[in-house]
Amino acid sequence: MPLESTYAQTYLPQLQAYQDELLQRLTTLVNIDSGTSQVAGINKIMSLLEQWLREIGFSVTLHAEELFGNNLVARRTGAGQKRILLVGHVDTVYAAGSAEIQPFAMRDGLAYGPGVIDMKSGVLMGIYALRVLLETDFDQYGELCVVFNNDEEVGSPGSAPLLRDIAQQVDVGLVLEPARAPEILTHARKGADKYMLDVTGISAHSGAEPQKGRSAVVELAHKILAIHNLNILYPGVTFNITRLSSTEPLNIVPDKARCHISVRAHSSRELNMAQAALEQIAASRSVPDTHTVLTRTPGRRPYRATPEVMRLVAMAQAEGEALDLHIVSESKGGVSDANTLMEVGVPTLDSLGPCGSDMHNLNREYLRVNSLPVRGALLAGLLQRICLS
């Protein structure tokens, strides 16, 4: 077929025909608790995905990980040259019991439930895009590889080595994270570092001799406000204070206080500037005789759009036109496994999953059901176009 052809439109009718079956399977997945480290639920989901991938001709290997459960790697060899990796995750941010509290439900064209958009629907959509592609007897790929991992929501600490290893064996990465609209893809992402700020003060009886104490909580409060102000001083870099803790007895001037900080930026240089600013705040002191320790945990590295990534965007735009989608790509503040693939050097296009919003909010997270066949057709068409390029 000439490359000037588009392919996505040929897959849309079959994906629409499979919609009911896909939604039945999605109901099953969403109603299984699979928060990060909920090993039983994650393994149950991986077993179902293994079955469905084997049904369409993939060989599947499960890689056990003690803390997080199984990771899944599926492969299928073709007669072409291009080696393409599809990546998705099955873990969610929700606590055990969330599926019972908010089970899968559909109303007014939207589907709800824990992980419905982030990203159980994307995982299934990816399988069905591969299914319709392969049902045409298309084989002009070198290898199609699928990785579904179990710990993306906490930075993929257990699965990152597996992803890096497989990334060195492929030519292109496609990540099935969701999009906020059918026309949106992601060509760049910020990187993220985590920090822990520990303040030590001096304890004292809060009623009898409070003047002898040095409150770690008050010192931490000063530092939190200073950190929050960094959002104004460093445009494009975000400083988000998350978890807080301190000495618990109510009749003691607290001598311990801690906060966690999430920092995100578009470049490694900006992340290092953020570290220097945080170190300066940690070294300062508003409450006498207090001491502060700042600990940095590097996370995923940022990446920018490369010519190779923008070539993938152009291919997606051509396939999108066949579906009446005017594709645009953008940079995102959130991180994903695309950061890891790009760090290894694999050109990666992200946010190829279905559309929805309010992820990480149990009561509001939703999927736009009608986006599944359209975005699935876009993915199938893009896969074919990459293989023939």
KANORDA-V688080 format. One record per pair of residues at least 24 apart in sequence whose C-alpha atoms are under 10 Angstrom apart, sorted by the first residue. I is the first residue (numbers start at 1). J is the second residue. If there is no record, write none. Layout:
i = <I,I>
j = <J,J>
//
This chain:
i = <1,1,2,2,2,3,3,3,3,3,4,4,5,5,5,5,6,6,6,6,6,6,6,6,6,6,6,7,7,7,7,7,7,7,7,7,7,7,7,7,7,7,8,8,8,8,8,8,8,8,8,8,8,8,8,8,8,8,8,8,8,8,9,9,9,9,9,9,9,9,9,9,9,10,10,10,10,10,10,10,10,11,11,11,11,11,11,11,11,11,11,11,11,11,11,12,12,12,12,12,12,12,12,12,12,12,12,13,13,13,13,14,14,14,14,14,14,14,14,15,15,15,15,15,15,15,15,15,15,15,15,16,16,16,16,16,16,17,18,18,18,19,19,19,19,19,19,22,22,22,22,22,22,22,23,23,23,23,23,23,23,23,25,25,25,25,25,26,26,26,26,26,26,26,26,26,27,27,27,27,27,27,27,27,27,27,28,28,29,29,29,29,29,29,29,29,29,29,30,30,30,30,30,30,30,30,30,30,30,30,30,30,30,30,30,31,31,31,31,31,31,31,31,31,31,31,31,31,32,32,32,32,32,32,32,32,32,33,33,33,33,33,33,33,33,33,33,33,33,34,34,34,34,34,34,34,34,34,34,34,34,34,34,35,35,35,35,35,35,35,35,35,35,35,35,35,35,35,36,36,36,36,36,36,36,36,36,36,36,36,36,36,36,36,37,37,37,37,37,37,37,37,37,37,37,37,38,38,38,38,38,38,38,38,38,39,39,39,39,39,39,39,39,40,40,40,41,41,41,41,42,42,42,42,42,42,42,42,42,42,42,43,43,43,43,43,43,43,44,44,45,45,45,45,46,46,46,46,46,46,46,47,49,49,49,49,49,49,50,50,52,52,52,52,53,53,53,53,53,55,56,56,56,56,56,56,56,57,57,58,58,58,59,60,60,60,61,62,62,63,63,63,64,64,65,65,65,66,67,67,67,68,68,68,68,68,68,68,69,69,69,69,70,70,70,70,70,71,71,71,71,71,71,71,71,72,72,72,72,72,72,73,73,73,73,73,73,73,73,74,74,74,74,74,75,75,75,75,75,76,76,76,76,76,76,76,77,77,77,77,77,77,77,78,78,78,78,78,78,78,79,79,79,79,79,79,80,80,80,80,80,80,80,80,81,81,81,81,81,81,81,81,82,82,82,82,82,82,82,82,82,82,82,82,82,83,83,83,83,83,83,83,83,83,83,83,83,83,84,84,84,84,84,84,84,84,84,84,84,84,84,84,84,84,84,84,85,85,85,85,85,85,85,85,85,85,85,85,85,85,85,85,85,85,86,86,86,86,86,86,86,86,86,86,86,86,86,86,86,86,86,86,86,87,87,87,87,87,87,87,87,87,87,87,87,87,87,87,87,87,87,87,88,88,88,88,88,88,88,88,88,88,88,88,88,88,88,88,88,88,88,88,88,88,89,89,89,89,89,89,89,89,89,89,89,89,89,89,89,89,89,89,90,90,90,90,90,90,90,90,90,90,90,90,90,91,91,91,91,91,91,91,91,91,91,91,92,92,92,92,92,92,92,92,92,92,92,92,93,93,93,93,93,93,93,93,93,94,94,94,95,98,98,99,101,101,102,102,102,103,104,105,106,106,106,106,107,108,108,109,109,109,109,109,109,110,110,110,110,110,110,110,111,111,111,111,111,111,111,112,112,112,112,112,112,112,112,112,113,113,113,113,113,113,113,114,114,114,114,114,114,114,114,115,115,115,115,115,115,115,116,116,116,116,116,116,116,116,117,117,117,117,117,117,117,117,117,117,117,117,117,117,117,117,118,118,118,118,118,118,118,118,118,118,118,118,118,118,118,118,119,119,119,119,119,119,119,120,120,120,120,121,121,121,121,121,121,121,121,121,122,122,122,122,122,122,122,122,122,122,122,122,122,122,123,123,123,123,123,123,123,123,124,124,124,124,124,125,125,125,125,125,125,125,125,125,125,125,125,126,126,126,126,126,126,126,126,126,126,126,126,127,128,128,128,128,128,128,129,129,129,129,129,129,129,129,129,129,130,130,130,130,130,131,132,132,132,133,133,133,133,133,133,134,138,138,139,139,140,140,140,140,141,141,141,141,141,142,142,142,143,143,143,143,144,144,145,145,145,146,146,146,147,149,152,152,152,153,153,153,153,154,155,155,155,155,155,155,155,156,156,156,156,156,157,159,160,160,160,160,161,163,163,163,163,164,164,164,164,164,164,164,164,165,165,166,166,167,167,167,167,167,167,167,167,168,168,168,168,169,170,170,171,171,171,171,172,172,172,172,172,172,172,172,172,172,172,172,173,173,173,173,173,173,173,173,173,173,173,173,174,174,174,174,174,174,174,174,174,174,174,174,174,174,174,175,175,175,175,175,175,175,175,175,175,176,176,176,176,176,176,176,176,176,176,177,177,177,177,177,177,177,177,177,178,178,178,178,178,178,178,178,178,178,178,179,179,179,179,179,179,179,179,179,179,179,180,180,180,180,180,180,180,180,180,181,181,181,181,181,181,181,181,182,182,182,182,182,182,182,182,182,182,182,182,182,182,182,182,182,183,183,183,183,183,183,183,183,183,183,183,183,184,184,184,184,184,184,184,184,184,184,184,185,185,185,185,185,185,185,185,185,185,185,185,185,185,186,186,186,186,186,186,186,186,186,186,186,186,186,186,187,187,187,187,187,187,187,187,187,187,187,187,187,187,187,187,187,187,187,188,188,188,188,188,188,188,188,188,188,188,188,188,188,188,188,188,188,188,188,189,189,189,189,189,189,189,189,189,189,189,189,189,189,189,189,189,189,189,189,189,190,190,190,190,190,190,190,190,190,190,190,190,190,190,190,190,190,190,190,190,190,190,191,191,191,191,191,191,191,191,191,191,191,191,191,191,191,191,191,191,191,191,191,192,192,192,192,192,192,192,192,192,192,192,192,192,192,192,192,192,192,192,192,193,193,193,193,193,193,193,193,193,193,193,193,193,193,193,193,194,194,194,194,194,194,194,194,194,194,194,194,195,195,195,195,195,195,195,195,195,195,195,195,195,195,196,196,196,196,196,196,196,196,196,196,196,196,196,196,197,197,197,197,197,197,197,197,197,197,197,197,197,197,197,197,198,198,198,198,198,198,198,198,198,198,198,198,198,199,199,199,199,199,199,199,199,199,199,199,199,199,200,200,200,200,200,200,200,200,200,200,200,201,201,201,201,201,201,201,201,201,201,201,202,202,202,202,202,202,202,202,202,203,203,203,203,203,203,203,204,204,204,204,204,205,205,205,205,205,206,206,206,206,206,206,207,207,207,208,208,209,209,210,210,210,211,212,213,213,213,213,213,213,214,214,214,214,214,214,214,214,215,215,215,215,215,215,215,215,215,215,215,216,216,216,216,216,216,216,216,216,216,216,216,216,217,217,217,217,217,217,217,217,217,217,217,218,218,218,218,218,219,219,219,219,219,219,219,219,219,220,220,220,220,220,220,220,220,220,220,220,220,221,221,221,222,222,222,222,222,223,223,223,223,223,223,223,223,224,224,224,226,226,226,226,227,227,227,227,227,227,230,230,230,231,233,234,234,234,234,234,235,235,236,236,236,236,236,236,237,237,237,237,237,237,237,237,237,237,238,238,238,238,238,238,238,238,239,239,239,239,239,240,255,256,256,256,257,258,258,258,259,260,260,261,261,262,262,262,263,263,264,264,264,264,264,264,264,265,265,265,265,265,266,266,266,266,266,266,266,267,267,267,267,268,268,268,270,271,271,271,299,299,299,300,300,300,300,300,300,300,301,301,301,301,301,301,302,302,302,302,302,302,302,302,303,303,303,303,303,303,303,303,304,304,304,305,305,305,305,305,305,305,306,306,306,307,308,308,308,308,309,309,309,309,309,309,310,310,310,311,311,311,312,312,312,312,312,312,313,313,313,313,315,315,315,315,315,315,316,316,316,316,316,316,316,316,316,317,317,318,318,318,318,319,319,319,319,319,319,319,319,319,320,320,320,320,320,320,320,321,322,322,322,323,323,323,323,324,325,325,325,352,352,352,353,353>
j = <385,388,385,388,389,384,385,386,388,389,318,385,318,319,322,385,315,318,319,320,321,322,323,381,382,384,385,133,318,319,320,322,323,377,378,379,380,381,382,383,384,385,133,316,318,319,320,321,322,323,374,375,376,377,378,379,380,381,382,383,384,385,319,320,321,322,323,324,374,377,378,380,381,132,133,136,322,323,377,380,381,129,131,132,133,135,136,373,374,376,377,378,379,380,381,129,132,323,372,373,374,375,376,377,378,380,381,132,373,374,377,128,129,131,132,133,135,373,377,125,128,129,131,132,372,373,374,375,376,377,380,370,372,373,374,376,377,373,128,132,373,125,128,369,370,372,373,121,124,125,127,128,372,373,104,106,111,121,124,125,369,372,49,52,120,121,124,104,111,116,120,121,122,123,124,125,103,104,105,106,111,112,113,116,120,121,103,104,90,99,104,113,114,115,116,120,121,124,90,92,98,99,102,103,104,105,112,113,114,115,116,117,119,120,121,97,98,99,100,101,102,103,104,105,113,114,115,116,96,97,98,99,100,103,104,114,115,91,92,94,95,96,97,98,99,100,103,114,115,68,90,91,92,93,94,95,96,97,98,99,114,115,150,68,90,91,92,93,94,95,96,97,98,114,115,150,151,153,67,68,69,90,91,92,93,94,95,96,150,151,152,153,154,156,65,66,67,68,69,91,92,93,95,150,151,154,67,68,69,91,92,94,95,96,150,65,66,67,68,69,70,91,150,68,69,70,69,90,91,96,68,69,70,71,89,90,91,92,149,150,151,68,69,70,71,72,90,150,69,70,70,90,91,120,70,71,72,90,148,149,150,72,74,90,123,124,127,148,74,148,124,127,128,131,127,128,130,131,146,131,127,128,130,131,132,134,135,131,134,144,145,146,145,145,146,147,147,147,148,149,159,162,158,159,150,158,159,158,150,151,158,149,150,151,156,157,158,159,149,150,151,158,148,149,150,151,159,147,148,149,150,151,158,159,162,146,147,148,149,150,159,145,146,147,148,149,162,163,166,144,145,146,147,148,143,144,145,146,147,139,141,142,143,144,145,146,139,140,141,142,143,144,145,138,139,140,141,142,143,144,138,139,140,141,142,143,138,139,140,141,142,143,387,388,140,141,142,143,171,387,388,389,140,141,142,143,144,170,171,172,383,386,387,388,389,141,142,143,144,145,167,169,170,171,172,173,386,387,141,142,143,144,145,146,167,169,170,171,172,173,174,346,348,383,386,387,143,144,145,146,147,163,166,167,169,170,171,172,173,174,175,341,346,348,123,126,127,130,144,145,146,147,148,172,173,174,175,176,348,349,350,352,383,122,123,126,145,146,147,148,149,163,173,174,175,176,177,336,337,338,341,350,118,119,120,121,122,123,124,126,146,147,148,149,150,152,174,175,176,177,336,337,338,353,118,119,120,122,123,147,148,149,150,151,152,153,156,175,176,177,336,337,115,118,119,120,121,122,123,148,149,150,151,152,153,115,118,119,120,148,149,150,151,152,153,154,116,117,118,119,120,150,151,152,153,154,359,360,118,151,152,153,154,359,360,361,362,360,361,362,362,362,363,362,362,363,362,363,364,362,366,366,366,367,368,369,369,368,369,366,367,368,369,370,371,356,365,366,367,368,369,370,356,364,365,366,367,368,369,356,362,363,364,365,366,367,368,369,361,362,363,364,365,366,367,359,360,361,362,363,364,365,366,359,360,361,362,365,366,367,356,357,359,362,365,366,367,368,177,178,179,353,354,355,356,357,358,359,360,365,366,367,368,369,153,176,177,178,179,353,354,355,356,357,358,359,360,365,366,367,176,177,178,353,354,359,367,176,177,178,353,176,177,178,353,354,355,367,369,372,175,176,177,178,179,351,352,353,354,355,367,372,375,376,147,148,175,176,177,178,353,354,176,353,354,372,376,176,352,353,354,371,372,373,375,376,377,379,380,174,175,176,352,353,354,372,375,376,377,379,380,376,372,373,376,377,379,380,372,373,375,376,377,378,379,380,381,383,376,377,379,380,383,380,376,377,380,377,379,380,381,383,384,380,384,387,384,387,384,386,387,388,383,384,386,387,388,170,171,387,169,170,171,387,170,383,169,170,173,173,174,175,175,337,335,336,337,335,336,337,360,299,192,299,300,335,336,337,340,299,300,336,337,340,299,337,300,337,340,341,340,337,340,341,344,337,340,341,342,343,344,345,346,341,344,341,344,340,341,342,343,344,345,346,347,341,344,345,346,346,346,347,345,346,347,348,308,309,312,341,342,345,346,347,348,349,383,386,309,312,337,338,341,342,345,346,347,348,349,350,312,337,338,341,346,347,348,349,350,351,352,353,379,382,383,336,337,338,341,348,349,350,351,352,353,336,337,338,349,350,351,352,353,354,379,336,337,338,350,351,352,353,354,355,350,351,352,353,354,355,356,357,359,367,375,350,351,352,353,354,355,356,357,367,371,375,351,353,354,355,356,357,358,367,368,327,351,354,355,356,357,368,371,320,325,326,327,328,351,352,353,354,355,356,368,371,372,374,375,378,316,317,320,324,325,326,327,328,329,352,355,375,325,326,327,328,329,330,350,351,352,353,355,313,316,317,327,328,329,330,331,332,349,350,351,352,353,305,309,313,328,329,330,331,332,338,348,349,350,351,352,303,304,305,306,309,310,312,313,328,329,330,331,332,338,347,348,349,350,351,266,302,303,304,305,306,309,329,330,331,332,333,334,335,338,339,342,348,349,350,264,265,266,267,300,301,302,303,304,305,330,331,332,333,334,335,336,338,339,342,350,236,237,238,263,264,265,266,267,268,271,300,301,302,303,304,331,332,333,334,335,336,339,237,263,264,265,266,267,268,270,271,298,299,300,301,302,303,332,333,334,335,336,339,237,238,262,263,264,265,266,267,268,271,297,298,299,300,301,302,333,334,335,339,239,261,262,263,264,265,271,272,274,275,296,297,298,299,300,301,239,240,260,261,262,263,264,295,296,297,298,299,241,242,259,260,261,262,263,275,278,294,295,296,297,298,241,242,243,244,258,259,260,261,262,293,294,295,296,297,223,224,244,257,258,259,260,261,278,279,282,292,293,294,295,296,245,246,256,257,258,259,260,282,291,292,293,294,295,223,246,255,256,257,258,259,282,290,291,292,293,294,246,254,255,256,257,258,289,290,291,292,293,253,254,255,256,257,287,288,289,290,291,292,252,253,254,255,256,288,289,290,291,247,251,252,253,254,255,256,251,252,253,254,255,250,251,252,253,254,249,250,251,252,253,254,251,252,253,251,252,252,253,251,252,253,253,253,252,253,254,255,288,289,253,254,255,256,287,288,289,290,247,252,253,254,255,256,257,287,288,289,290,246,247,253,254,255,256,257,258,287,289,290,291,292,244,245,246,247,253,254,255,256,257,258,287,253,254,257,286,287,257,284,285,286,287,288,290,291,292,244,246,256,257,258,259,282,285,286,287,290,292,257,259,286,281,284,285,286,287,259,278,281,282,284,285,286,292,259,261,281,277,278,281,282,261,274,277,278,281,282,274,277,278,263,277,265,270,273,274,277,265,270,264,265,266,267,270,333,263,264,265,266,267,270,271,273,274,333,262,263,264,265,266,271,274,333,263,264,265,274,278,264,290,290,291,292,292,292,293,294,294,294,295,295,296,296,297,299,298,299,299,300,301,302,333,334,335,301,302,303,333,334,301,302,303,304,331,332,333,301,302,303,304,301,302,303,302,298,301,302,335,339,340,335,336,337,338,339,340,343,335,338,339,340,342,343,333,334,335,338,339,340,342,343,331,335,338,339,340,341,342,343,331,339,342,329,330,331,342,347,348,349,342,347,348,347,346,347,348,349,342,346,347,348,349,350,347,348,349,347,349,386,347,348,349,382,385,386,348,349,350,382,381,382,383,385,386,389,349,352,378,379,381,382,383,385,386,378,382,378,381,382,385,377,378,379,380,381,382,383,384,385,374,375,377,378,379,381,382,378,377,378,381,374,375,377,378,374,374,375,378,376,378,379,378,379>
//
